[in-house]
Amino acid sequence: MEIEEGLSIKNPDILFVIPPVLRFLGKSSESFPLGLGSMVSCLKANGISALIYNSDICKATRRKMWYWPARKQFEGIHTSFAKSWPRYDSAVKNKKNDGWREIRSVLEVTHPRIVGISSRVVDIPSSFALAQLAKEILPETRVIVGGPSAITCSDYLMKCRAIDCLVLGEGENTIVELAGFLLGRAKNKRLGDIDGICYRDAETGQTVRSNPRSLIANIDQIPFPDRESMFFVDEQQRIKRMNAFADVLTSRGCPYPCMFCCAHAAWGTKKPRLRSVENVIEELKILHRHYQQKFFIFWDDLFTYDRKRAIHLCRRIIEENLKISWLCLVRINTLDAELLEIMKEAGCIEIQIGIESGSNRILKLIKKSLTIEMIKSAVPLIKNSGIKWRIFLMIGFPTETEKEIAETIGLVDELNPDFVDLGIFAPYPGTPIHEELKAQGLLGDSFMKSDMYNPEINFTGTISKKVFRKIAMDGFALVDQHNERAYRS
């Protein structure tokens, strides 16, 4: 493999790998992994070399970012994903496909001492296969796994003998201590002295959890992500630095108790922790002025959680004359005319709103803390703001009926937002609804194959599998048509 000039990738202490999922579906994941980027910065500050390898890039779709609000070409993403999901399992098992051959070559070229895998529930099969491949190629390399699945599926992950350790929860401080220990540079006498990990005892083979690690109270202390640490393999099999500067996180956590969301488990708290406005502005200035980035995605679970802070941040963006555009996630009940006006002035071009259902019964069931009446009453406010808006809808909740799903799909025309994302309910581990289904004996093992675009997953208990699949595919087609009209207008 040819390596881009100036890019040093051989023999890092740690190689973080984003496992392949979307590439097996003919898509690409081009966002910057902010958590991994921050960990790279922390590791480097402690004399530990680290890189990020994004293996989830499909060469055929490189730079065709289907989620991008400013894109010019519509791709019918819902229907496309739903049709391609069945390919995932077979692609993971086929070690001779282009994806696994590429990963094998990268591991052979880089030869890291530690492989770190960032894992979500949906990519656990890929994470297992990646861990096994790493051990096959580099038997002495230690394999660690972090991310949401490490927290919510730790026992399941540790069944894979190729995985040595899990990082549980916030990883910046844990990874520095763990890497130092595994590299023989730490003062820790025992692995179990490191807080916030799960590992396999060398003598008994039993899974052991160390003490929980305290959360970082002041997240301003976390260094900015190392934006130059990520690489990928291009169409000519060249290893190149991957530039991705749009992604920013200004807070961690969400206070709302939605039954289908694992934010509380992932962040370890129900109380959001906020970066200071000046800390955020400093990062935006670097990204805008040093890297010439003009568009941003704020990945906060709830950007408008603190109204005063949101207004302050917008004012500072205006004062700094950044001339940027951005989008963010909000809730209906946190919006007002003044807030939307200054958000627009500061460059907000799209707000994204989780509405989920058109049924008040379902909204109450999932503890969304919203009603249909509240949602409808806010529509004029949003439309008058001049900011484009996207709604998230979800179908397939337990006990949901065909009539209630129809009410949800009906919101596409009734509310007429600029864009719509429709998903299928998945009982992810770490969510309250997962625990309820498990206690009722209704979970089974299909949740491990769940994804928001997989129409084969049906937890309603009221609709047959065949009928639900048709409802879901019809819903996807409707939403794709709605979005196509919006993108072409």
N, C-alpha and C positions, 0 to 999 in steps of 0.2 A: 504493500500500500504506500502511495505517495503521501507525504505529510506537508501541509502548508508551511511555507517559510516563516520562521519566527514562532511556530507553535511547538512547544516542548511537551511531548506526551509520554515519553518512555520512562518506565519505572517510577510512577508516582507512588507515594505512600498509600493513597486511597484513590480509587476510581469509583465514583458514583455512577450508577447506570440507571437510566429511565428505561424500563422493560418494554418490549414491543407489544403493542395491542392494536392501535389504529393502523399501523402499517400493514397488518394482516387483513385489514378491511379496505385497503386501498386509500387510506387517509394518512394524515400526518399530524403530529403533536408539536407545535412550534412555539408554545408559550415557554417563558423562562421559569424554571423551578425555583421559586424564591427561597423556600426553606433550604434547599441544597446549596443555593448560592450564598446564603448567610453562613451555613456551616463551613463552606470552603473558605470564606473570609476568616472565620474563627480559627480554623485549622492552620491557615497560613500564618496568622498572627502568633501561633505557638510553634512555628517551625516545622509544620507537617504539610507536605505537598499534597495537593488534591485537585482533581479534575472531574468534570461532569460529561458523560457520554450519552447523548440522546440517540438511542437506537430506534426510536419510534417515528422514523421518517420514511414515508413512502416516496421513492424517487419520482414516480409518475405524477404525484400531486404536490411536489415541493413548491412552495410559495403560493399555492392556491388555498388560501386560508378561508375555509368555509364559514368560520364564525365571525369574520371581520366585518364591522358595520359599513365600511366604505367600499366593500368589494363591488365589482361591476358585473360579475358573472354569477348567476344563480345556479345552484347544483342540486336542489331537492334533497337536502341533507337527511331529513327524517326518514323518507322512504328508502333512500340509499343505505343508511345505517341498518334499518330493519331487515333489508334483504341480505346484507352482507354479514350479519352477526353469526349465522351458522358456520361461516368459514373459520371463525376464530379457533375453536377447539382443535380442528384438524391441522390448522397452520401451526399451532403451538407444538403439536406432537411430531410434526414433520421437520426433523433436524437437518434436512438437506435443502430446505428452502433458502432463498436469498437472505432473509432476515437473520437466521441463525448462522449462516455461513459468514455473514458480515460481522456478527458479534464475536464469533470464534476468532476471526482475523484480528479484530481490535484488541481482544484480550491477549492474543499472542504477541502483538506489537507493543502494547503498553506494559504488560507484565506487572500489574500492581501488586502490592503486598496485601492490600485489603480491598475487597470489592463490596461496595455499599449499594443496596438495591432500594429504590424508593417505590413502595408498593401500596396500591389501593385494592379493595376487595375484588374489583372487576379484573385486575391483572394478576391475581394470585397464581393461576396456572403458568403465566409467563415468568413470574418471579421464581417459582419452583424450578422451571426448566433452566432459567438463567443461572441460578445458584448451582445446579447440578453440572452445567456446562463449565462454569468457572472452576469447580473442584476437579473436573475431568482434565482441563487444560493446565491448571495451576494447583496441584494438590496441596501445596503448603499455604496457599492464600486463604486468609480468613474471610468468611462471608457474613456480612451483617445486613439486616433488613430494618428499615424504618418506614414511616408514613402511616396513614390511617389504619391499614390492615395490621400493622405491628401492634397497635393499641387494642383493636377490637377483635382480632383473630389470632392472638399470640399462641395459644395452645395448638391451634390448627397449623400455624406456620412452623412451629418447632417440631412437628412430625416429619418435616423434611430434614433428613440427616445432613444435607449439604449446607444448611444454615447453622452458623455457629452462635450468633447473638442477635437479639432484637434491641432496637432503641425505642423505648416507650415514651411517647409524648414529645414535648419540645426538645429538639435535638442539639441545639448549639453548644451547650455546656457539656452534655453527655458525650457527644462525639469526640470532643477534645480529650476527655479523660479516657474514654474507651480506646481510641486510637493510640494514645500514648502508652497504654497498658499493652495492647496487642503488638506494638512495635518495640516493646522492651525499653521504653523511655520514661516510664512513669514510676512513681514511688509506691504506688499501690502494691500491696503484697498479695492481695486476692482480688479476683475478678468481682466477687460479690461486694467489695467495698465501694464499687461504683454505683451510684444511685441511678435509677431510671433505666435499667436494662433487664433483659430476660436471656438466660443462657442455659446450656446443658452441662450439668455437673460432670467433671471428667471421671470421677470414680463411680458414681451410681448411675450416670446416664439420665438422671431425672431432670426435668425442667425446673429451673430456679428463677424466682423473681427477686431482684434486689429491692431496697427501699425506694419508694417513689421519689422522683426528683422534684424539688420545689420549682414552681414556675418563675420565669424572669419577671420580676415586678415592674421594672422600668424598661420597656422594650426599646427605648431610645439607645440603650447600651448595646444593643445588637448591631454589629457593623453592617453597612450596606452590602447587599449581595455582590459577589464577585462576578460581574457581567461578562468577563472575558475568559471564564473558566470552562465554558461548554463547547463541545465540538460534535460534529456529525460526519457521516461519510456521504459524499456526493455521488452523482450519477457515474462519474469516471473513477470511482473507488478511491478518491482522494480524501484524506482526513483534513477537515477544514474547521476553523473556528466558526461557531454559530452565533451570529449577532441577533439578540432578542432583547430589546430595551423597553418594550411597551408596558411590561407587567410591574405593578406596584401594589404593596400591601401597607395600609396606614394603620391597621388595627388587627387585633387577634380576638376572635370570639363573637358570640351573639347571645343576647339575653332571652330570646324568645324560645318557648318550649315545644316547637313543632315536633310531632311524634315520629316523623319520617326522616329527621335530620340528625346526623351524628356530630354536629359542631361541638356540643358540650363534651362528648367523649374525646374528640380529636384535640381540642384545646385544653381539656382538663379543668374547665371552669365555665360557669354560666355568666360570669362577669367579663365584659369586653375590656381588653387592655389597649390603650390608645397611644400611638406615637404623638409626640408634640407636633404642633403645626410647623414649627421652624425646622424640625428634623425632617419632616416630609418635604418641605420646600427645598431644603438643601439637596436631597436626593433628586428631586425633579429638575433642579437647576443643572446638576451634573449630567443627567441623562439628556436633557434638552440641549445644553450648550456644548458639552464635550462629545456626545454621540449623535447630536442633531436629531434626536427623537422628538416628534411633534404630536404623536398620538399615544394615549395611555389608557390602560384598563386598570381601574382600582378594584382589586379582588377582595375587598373587605366583605364579610358576610352581610354587613349593614353599614353602608357609608354614612347614612344620615342618623345613626344611633344618637349622637350628641349634636343637636341642632346648632348650638353656638359654635362648636368646634368646626362643623362643616362650613358655616358662614365665614368664620375666621380664615379657614384654609382657602376658600374661594377668593376672599379679599386679598390675601397674600399672593395668590397666583396672578391676580390682576395688577397688584402693586409692582410685582417683579416683571411685569410685561412679558410673560412667558410665551404668549401666543400659541397655546397648545389646545388640543381637543381631547376629550376623554369620555368614558362611560363608567357607570357604577351601578351597584345593586342597592335598591331602596325598598322601603315598605310604604304602602298606601297611607297608613296612619302617621307617618313621620313627615309628610309633605305639606307645604303651604305655599302661597303665591310668592312671598318674599324670598323664601329659600330657593325655589325653582328659578326665580329671576336672577339671583346672583350666581347660581350654578351655571346658568346659560351664559351669563356675561363672562364667567371664568373659563368657558370653553366646553362645558358639558354638552355633548351631542346626542346622548342616549341614556335613559334610565331604564333599569331592568327590575321588574317587579314580580315577586312570587305570589301569584293569586291561587294557584293549585286547582281549585274546584269551583263549579257553578252551583253546588249544593250546600246549603247552610248546614245540613246534617253532617256532611263529610267535613266541612270546615271545622265544625265543633269537635268531631271525632278525632281529627288530627291536631287539634289545639293550635289552630292557625291564628287565633285571636283576631279574626276578621269575619265580617258578614258580607253577603252579596250586596246588601244595601249600602254598606260603607264603601265597597269597591265601586259601585255604580255612581255614587255621589261624588267620588274623587275624579271621575273621568273628565268633566269639563275643565277642572283645575289643571290637569296634566296637558290636555290638548291646547288650552289657552297659553301655556308656557312656551310653546314653540319648540320644545325638546322632543325628539323622537322617543317613543317608549316601546318596550318589549315586555310581554308578559310570559310567565312560565305557568303552564298548566300540567296537571298530572292526572292520569286515570289508572284504575285497577286497584284502588284501596280495598282492604278487607270489608266485606258486606256491601260494597258499592253495587248499585243496580244499573241496568242498561239505561233507565230513565235518567239517573243521576249523571252517568257518563255523557248522555246527550245534552244535559244542561251545561256541563263543562265545555264540551265542544261548541255548543251554541254561543259561548262567550266570544269566540273568534269574530263572529259577525256582529254580535250585539255591542261589544265594547269597541271593536274595530281599532285595535292598536296598530302601530306601524309594523311590528314584528311579533311573532308567536313562537315559542318553543314548547312542544308537547312531549311529555315523557310518560313512561310507564312506572308505576310504583314498584320499588324494590326494597325489601326489608333488610337493609344493610345492618350488619352487626354494629353494636354501639348505639342503635336507635331504640327509643322506648317501644316502638311498635314491633321491633324484632323480638324483644323480650316477651311481649304479650303473646305473639304468635307461637313462640317457643314453648311458653307455659301452657298454651292451649293444645299443643301437639299438632299445630297446623303449619309448621315451618318446613319440614322435610329438608331435602338437600338441594332443592332447585334454586334457593336464594344465592348459592355460590355462582350460579350462572346468570344472575340478574344484571340487567343494565337498563337504563331508561329508554333504550330504543329496541329492546328485545321483546317482540310481540308474543313469544312462546311462553313468557312468564305471566301467570295469572293467579293472583291471590284473592280474587273477589269472593270466591265461595258461592257466588250466585249466578255466574255465567259460565257456560261451557267453554272449553279451550278453543274449539273451532270458532264459536261465535265471537269470543273475545279477540281472537287474532284478526278477524275480519273488521271488527269495530276499531281496533288499534290501527290497522293498515289504512282504513278509510279516513280515520282522524289524521294520520300522518300525511296522506295525500291532500286533504283539505288545507292543512297548515302549510304545506309546501306551496300550494297554489296561492294562498294568501300572501306568503312571504315573497313569492316570485313577482306578484303584482307590485308589492312595495319596493322591491329592489330595482324594478324596471321603471318605476315612476320618477 
